[in-house]
Amino acid sequence: PMEPTGGNPAALVAALRDGTFPRRSWDHRAHLVACWSIHREHHGPDPLTGPLAEPFADPGGDPSAGPLAEVVDVVRVLISAYNLRTAPAGSPAGCHETVTRYFVEAVGRVGAHSIDEVVDHPWCHVDAPARHWSRGLLWSDAARSRWVDPDLAPLPWVGGVDDHLSGPVAEPRAQPPDPIHR
């Protein structure tokens, strides 16, 4: 589908900030576009150089330390504010902390020069977190409200592990096509 902002990532973020981005278009790709654009706002247009070599002081650890901490905070506030303004009555407001942090770090670690590189990267696929967290843990109140460590497999960028092509996700997805952004 045609992006309501004409494919301009900065315009998408601006529309999210002012609440004019159409809710029907707030899908996984839009989340990734917003995240990528915010990374670029904070770290410049070349993601392959600069502070993203070690985005958190403890990769896979404390999200309050390191260069990505500010991006996590900005994305969290943006998603929470947008969802509060536009979500249907009865929908959860805020954002899913573990999923948000996972994708902020994945987008930063991919080091993409274009949004298509981000969207196409296996770490950024909508079901990528299911490779690392069991369904029960990922959709728990604890994971929604704070970072929880993966219980199935380490993150692909932790400890030199690069498992983005390691096979099927741990559990079949018995959720809507875009389970993270319902």
C-alpha positions in Angstrom: 0.0 0.0 0.0 1.0 3.6 -0.6 2.6 5.2 2.4 0.5 8.2 3.6 3.7 10.3 3.9 4.9 9.5 0.4 7.7 7.3 1.6 9.4 10.1 3.5 10.6 8.7 6.9 11.0 12.1 8.5 7.4 13.0 7.4 6.1 9.8 8.9 7.8 10.6 12.3 6.4 14.2 12.1 2.9 12.8 11.4 3.2 10.4 14.4 4.4 13.2 16.6 1.4 15.4 15.7 -1.1 12.6 15.7 -2.0 12.9 12.0 -0.6 9.6 10.8 -3.5 7.3 9.8 -4.0 4.5 12.4 -4.8 2.0 9.6 -1.3 2.6 8.3 0.5 2.1 11.7 1.8 -1.4 10.9 5.1 -3.1 11.4 6.8 -1.4 8.4 5.7 2.0 9.8 7.2 1.2 13.2 10.5 0.2 11.5 10.5 3.4 9.4 9.9 5.5 12.5 12.7 3.7 14.4 15.1 4.0 11.5 14.4 7.7 11.1 14.8 8.4 14.8 18.2 6.5 14.7 19.2 8.8 11.8 18.1 11.9 13.8 20.2 10.9 16.7 23.2 9.3 15.0 23.4 10.8 11.6 22.8 9.4 8.1 25.6 6.9 8.1 24.7 4.1 10.5 27.8 2.1 9.7 30.1 4.5 11.6 30.0 6.2 14.9 28.5 5.1 18.2 26.4 2.2 17.1 29.3 -0.2 17.2 28.3 -0.8 20.9 24.8 0.6 21.1 24.4 -0.4 24.8 27.1 -0.5 27.4 26.1 -4.2 27.9 24.7 -5.6 24.6 21.5 -7.4 25.5 21.8 -5.9 28.9 21.0 -2.6 30.5 18.9 -0.5 28.1 19.6 2.7 30.2 23.2 2.9 29.1 24.9 3.6 25.8 24.1 5.5 22.6 20.9 3.6 21.9 19.3 4.4 25.2 18.2 7.9 24.0 16.7 6.3 20.8 14.8 3.7 22.9 13.5 6.6 25.1 12.4 8.7 22.1 10.8 5.7 20.3 9.0 4.6 23.5 7.6 8.1 24.1 6.6 8.5 20.4 4.8 5.1 20.2 3.1 5.6 23.6 1.8 9.1 22.8 0.6 8.1 19.3 -1.1 5.0 20.6 -2.8 7.0 23.4 -4.1 9.5 20.9 -5.2 7.1 18.2 -5.9 3.6 19.6 -9.5 2.4 19.7 -11.1 2.5 23.1 -10.1 -0.5 25.2 -6.8 -1.1 23.3 -3.7 -1.1 25.4 -2.0 2.2 25.4 1.8 2.7 25.6 4.2 0.4 23.9 5.5 -3.1 24.5 8.9 -2.5 26.2 10.7 -5.7 25.2 9.5 -5.7 21.6 10.3 -1.9 21.2 13.8 -2.3 22.6 14.4 -5.4 20.5 13.5 -3.6 17.3 15.3 -0.4 18.2 18.5 -2.4 18.7 17.9 -4.6 15.7 17.5 -1.5 13.4 20.6 0.1 14.9 22.6 -3.1 14.5 21.6 -3.8 10.9 23.4 -0.6 9.9 21.2 0.0 6.9 21.5 2.9 4.5 17.8 2.6 3.3 14.6 1.6 4.9 14.2 -1.3 2.4 17.5 -2.8 3.8 15.9 -2.6 7.3 12.6 -4.1 6.3 14.2 -6.9 4.4 16.7 -7.9 7.1 15.7 -11.0 9.0 16.4 -9.4 12.4 13.6 -6.9 11.5 10.9 -9.2 10.4 7.8 -9.0 12.4 8.2 -12.5 13.8 12.0 -12.2 14.6 11.4 -11.9 18.4 9.8 -15.3 18.3 13.3 -16.8 17.6 14.4 -15.5 21.0 11.4 -15.4 23.4 8.7 -18.0 24.0 5.2 -16.8 23.2 4.2 -16.9 26.9 7.1 -14.8 28.0 7.0 -12.3 25.1 3.3 -11.5 25.6 3.5 -11.5 29.4 2.8 -8.3 31.4 6.4 -8.3 32.5 7.7 -8.2 28.9 5.2 -5.5 28.0 6.2 -3.3 30.9 9.9 -3.8 31.1 12.8 -5.4 29.3 13.0 -9.2 29.8 15.9 -11.3 28.6 15.2 -13.9 25.9 14.4 -17.4 27.1 14.9 -19.4 23.9 18.1 -18.1 22.2 20.5 -15.2 22.6 20.0 -12.1 20.5 21.8 -12.4 17.2 24.2 -9.6 18.0 25.2 -10.9 21.5 28.4 -12.8 22.0 29.3 -12.9 18.3 26.2 -15.0 17.5 24.7 -14.2 14.1 21.7 -16.5 13.9 19.5 -14.5 11.6 19.4 -17.5 9.2 19.3 -20.2 11.8 16.0 -21.8 10.8 12.4 -21.5 11.7 11.1 -19.5 14.7 10.8 -21.5 17.9 7.0 -21.6 17.9 4.4 -21.4 15.1 2.8 -18.1 15.1 -0.9 -18.5 16.0 -1.5 -14.7 15.9 -2.7 -12.2 13.4 -0.2 -11.5 10.5 1.2 -8.6 12.4 1.1 -9.7 16.0 3.3 -7.0 17.5 1.2 -4.1 16.3 -2.4 -5.2 16.8 
